[in-house]
Amino acid sequence: MKTNTILILVLMPMAFLLFSCVDNTNDEDCAYDDCTTLYPTHGTMTVKVNFDANNSEIPIQIFSGYYDTGELIRDDTLYAEKKDFVLPSGIYYTVAAKYKTTGSDIIVIDGEKIDVNSRKECDSTCYSVTDATVNVKLQY
């Protein structure tokens, strides 16, 4: 009986060591230099417009969601061919630009999502943002 007790006391710790979880990850194999572990809450949307003799300034509207069903979040007027807006990430945005033409107005609409990407890097989750670019240039 004494032999069985000694055998159990010796074999149990050895079994735990052999079959327990071991982290085989080598930190040298991890690429943390391009890893942001904080979830990005904002990204950039670039709005592109163009000018002509009838349009020296372009009024725009930015919608969270789609033009016909989304929420208007910003009214602005652009005086340069592009402007960046910092907006919450993970959302699809639509931009409407109003151009004057002879006899009527034309509204140009485009949209894109500011996307958040994630990847697993060893024991961490790394995040990045794919910024959006919308082209609301008037084309004839």
C-alpha positions as a Markdown table, in Angstrom:
| # | Residue | x | y | z |
|---|---|---|---|---|
| 1 | Met | 0.0 | 0.0 | 0.0 |
| 2 | Lys | 2.9 | 2.3 | 0.9 |
| 3 | Thr | 4.4 | 1.7 | -2.5 |
| 4 | Asn | 1.1 | 2.6 | -4.3 |
| 5 | Thr | 0.9 | 5.8 | -2.4 |
| 6 | Ile | 4.4 | 6.8 | -3.3 |
| 7 | Leu | 3.9 | 5.8 | -6.9 |
| 8 | Ile | 0.7 | 8.0 | -7.1 |
| 9 | Leu | 2.4 | 10.9 | -5.4 |
| 10 | Val | 5.3 | 10.7 | -7.9 |
| 11 | Leu | 3.2 | 10.0 | -11.1 |
| 12 | Met | 0.5 | 12.5 | -10.5 |
| 13 | Pro | 2.7 | 15.6 | -10.7 |
| 14 | Met | 4.5 | 14.2 | -13.7 |
| 15 | Ala | 1.2 | 13.6 | -15.5 |
| 16 | Phe | 0.1 | 17.1 | -14.8 |
| 17 | Leu | 3.4 | 18.5 | -16.2 |
| 18 | Leu | 3.1 | 16.3 | -19.3 |
| 19 | Phe | -0.5 | 17.0 | -20.2 |
| 20 | Ser | -1.0 | 20.6 | -19.0 |
| 21 | Cys | -1.4 | 23.5 | -21.4 |
| 22 | Val | 1.9 | 24.9 | -22.5 |
| 23 | Asp | 2.3 | 28.2 | -24.4 |
| 24 | Asn | 4.5 | 27.2 | -27.4 |
| 25 | Thr | 4.4 | 30.8 | -28.7 |
| 26 | Asn | 7.7 | 32.4 | -29.2 |
| 27 | Asp | 7.5 | 36.2 | -28.8 |
| 28 | Glu | 10.2 | 36.6 | -31.4 |
| 29 | Asp | 7.8 | 35.2 | -34.0 |
| 30 | Cys | 5.2 | 37.9 | -33.2 |
| 31 | Ala | 5.0 | 41.0 | -35.4 |
| 32 | Tyr | 3.9 | 43.6 | -32.8 |
| 33 | Asp | 5.7 | 46.5 | -34.5 |
| 34 | Asp | 2.6 | 47.1 | -36.7 |
| 35 | Cys | 0.0 | 46.2 | -34.0 |
| 36 | Thr | -2.5 | 48.6 | -32.5 |
| 37 | Thr | -4.4 | 46.8 | -29.7 |
| 38 | Leu | -6.9 | 49.6 | -29.0 |
| 39 | Tyr | -10.1 | 49.4 | -31.0 |
| 40 | Pro | -10.1 | 52.5 | -33.3 |
| 41 | Thr | -13.2 | 54.6 | -32.7 |
| 42 | His | -12.7 | 57.0 | -35.6 |
| 43 | Gly | -11.4 | 57.1 | -39.2 |
| 44 | Thr | -11.1 | 59.6 | -42.0 |
| 45 | Met | -13.4 | 60.2 | -44.9 |
| 46 | Thr | -12.0 | 62.2 | -47.8 |
| 47 | Val | -14.6 | 64.0 | -49.9 |
| 48 | Lys | -13.6 | 65.0 | -53.5 |
| 49 | Val | -15.5 | 67.6 | -55.5 |
| 50 | Asn | -14.7 | 69.8 | -58.6 |
| 51 | Phe | -15.3 | 73.4 | -59.6 |
| 52 | Asp | -16.4 | 75.1 | -62.8 |
| 53 | Ala | -17.7 | 78.5 | -63.9 |
| 54 | Asn | -21.1 | 78.0 | -62.2 |
| 55 | Asn | -19.7 | 76.4 | -59.0 |
| 56 | Ser | -17.0 | 78.2 | -57.0 |
| 57 | Glu | -18.2 | 76.6 | -53.8 |
| 58 | Ile | -19.9 | 73.2 | -53.4 |
| 59 | Pro | -22.5 | 72.6 | -50.6 |
| 60 | Ile | -22.4 | 69.0 | -49.3 |
| 61 | Gln | -24.3 | 66.9 | -46.9 |
| 62 | Ile | -23.0 | 63.9 | -45.0 |
| 63 | Phe | -25.4 | 61.1 | -44.0 |
| 64 | Ser | -24.8 | 58.3 | -41.5 |
| 65 | Gly | -26.2 | 55.5 | -43.7 |
| 66 | Tyr | -27.7 | 55.9 | -47.1 |
| 67 | Tyr | -28.9 | 59.1 | -48.7 |
| 68 | Asp | -32.6 | 58.3 | -48.7 |
| 69 | Thr | -32.8 | 56.5 | -45.3 |
| 70 | Gly | -29.8 | 57.8 | -43.3 |
| 71 | Glu | -29.4 | 60.5 | -40.7 |
| 72 | Leu | -28.0 | 63.9 | -41.8 |
| 73 | Ile | -25.0 | 64.4 | -39.6 |
| 74 | Arg | -23.2 | 67.3 | -41.3 |
| 75 | Asp | -23.8 | 70.3 | -43.6 |
| 76 | Asp | -20.7 | 71.9 | -45.1 |
| 77 | Thr | -19.5 | 73.9 | -48.0 |
| 78 | Leu | -16.3 | 73.0 | -49.8 |
| 79 | Tyr | -13.9 | 75.6 | -51.2 |
| 80 | Ala | -11.1 | 73.1 | -52.1 |
| 81 | Glu | -11.2 | 70.0 | -54.3 |
| 82 | Lys | -11.0 | 67.7 | -51.4 |
| 83 | Lys | -11.6 | 67.8 | -47.6 |
| 84 | Asp | -11.1 | 65.2 | -44.9 |
| 85 | Phe | -13.7 | 64.6 | -42.2 |
| 86 | Val | -12.9 | 62.6 | -39.0 |
| 87 | Leu | -15.9 | 60.4 | -38.3 |
| 88 | Pro | -16.8 | 57.3 | -36.1 |
| 89 | Ser | -15.5 | 54.1 | -37.7 |
| 90 | Gly | -17.5 | 51.0 | -38.6 |
| 91 | Ile | -20.3 | 53.1 | -40.3 |
| 92 | Tyr | -21.3 | 53.5 | -43.9 |
| 93 | Tyr | -21.5 | 57.2 | -44.9 |
| 94 | Thr | -23.2 | 58.9 | -47.9 |
| 95 | Val | -22.2 | 62.3 | -49.3 |
| 96 | Ala | -24.5 | 64.5 | -51.5 |
| 97 | Ala | -22.9 | 67.4 | -53.3 |
| 98 | Lys | -25.1 | 70.0 | -55.0 |
| 99 | Tyr | -24.0 | 71.6 | -58.3 |
| 100 | Lys | -25.6 | 74.5 | -60.1 |
| 101 | Thr | -26.1 | 74.1 | -63.8 |
| 102 | Thr | -28.0 | 76.3 | -66.3 |
| 103 | Gly | -31.6 | 76.1 | -65.3 |
| 104 | Ser | -31.4 | 73.5 | -62.5 |
| 105 | Asp | -29.4 | 71.9 | -59.7 |
| 106 | Ile | -27.7 | 68.5 | -59.9 |
| 107 | Ile | -27.0 | 66.4 | -56.8 |
| 108 | Val | -24.1 | 63.9 | -57.0 |
| 109 | Ile | -24.2 | 61.1 | -54.5 |
| 110 | Asp | -21.5 | 58.6 | -53.4 |
| 111 | Gly | -20.8 | 56.6 | -50.3 |
| 112 | Glu | -18.4 | 54.3 | -48.5 |
| 113 | Lys | -17.8 | 52.7 | -45.1 |
| 114 | Ile | -15.0 | 53.6 | -42.7 |
| 115 | Asp | -14.0 | 50.0 | -41.9 |
| 116 | Val | -12.3 | 48.5 | -38.9 |
| 117 | Asn | -10.1 | 45.4 | -39.6 |
| 118 | Ser | -8.7 | 43.0 | -37.1 |
| 119 | Arg | -6.1 | 40.3 | -37.1 |
| 120 | Lys | -4.8 | 37.9 | -34.4 |
| 121 | Glu | -1.1 | 38.4 | -33.6 |
| 122 | Cys | 0.1 | 35.7 | -31.1 |
| 123 | Asp | -1.9 | 36.5 | -27.9 |
| 124 | Ser | -3.2 | 40.0 | -29.1 |
| 125 | Thr | -5.8 | 41.3 | -31.5 |
| 126 | Cys | -4.4 | 44.0 | -33.8 |
| 127 | Tyr | -6.7 | 46.6 | -35.3 |
| 128 | Ser | -6.5 | 49.0 | -38.3 |
| 129 | Val | -8.8 | 51.4 | -40.1 |
| 130 | Thr | -9.6 | 51.5 | -43.8 |
| 131 | Asp | -10.4 | 55.1 | -44.4 |
| 132 | Ala | -13.1 | 56.1 | -46.9 |
| 133 | Thr | -12.9 | 58.2 | -50.1 |
| 134 | Val | -16.0 | 59.5 | -51.8 |
| 135 | Asn | -16.0 | 61.0 | -55.2 |
| 136 | Val | -18.8 | 63.5 | -55.7 |
| 137 | Lys | -17.3 | 65.2 | -58.7 |
| 138 | Leu | -19.7 | 66.5 | -61.4 |
| 139 | Gln | -19.0 | 64.7 | -64.6 |
| 140 | Tyr | -20.7 | 65.5 | -67.9 |
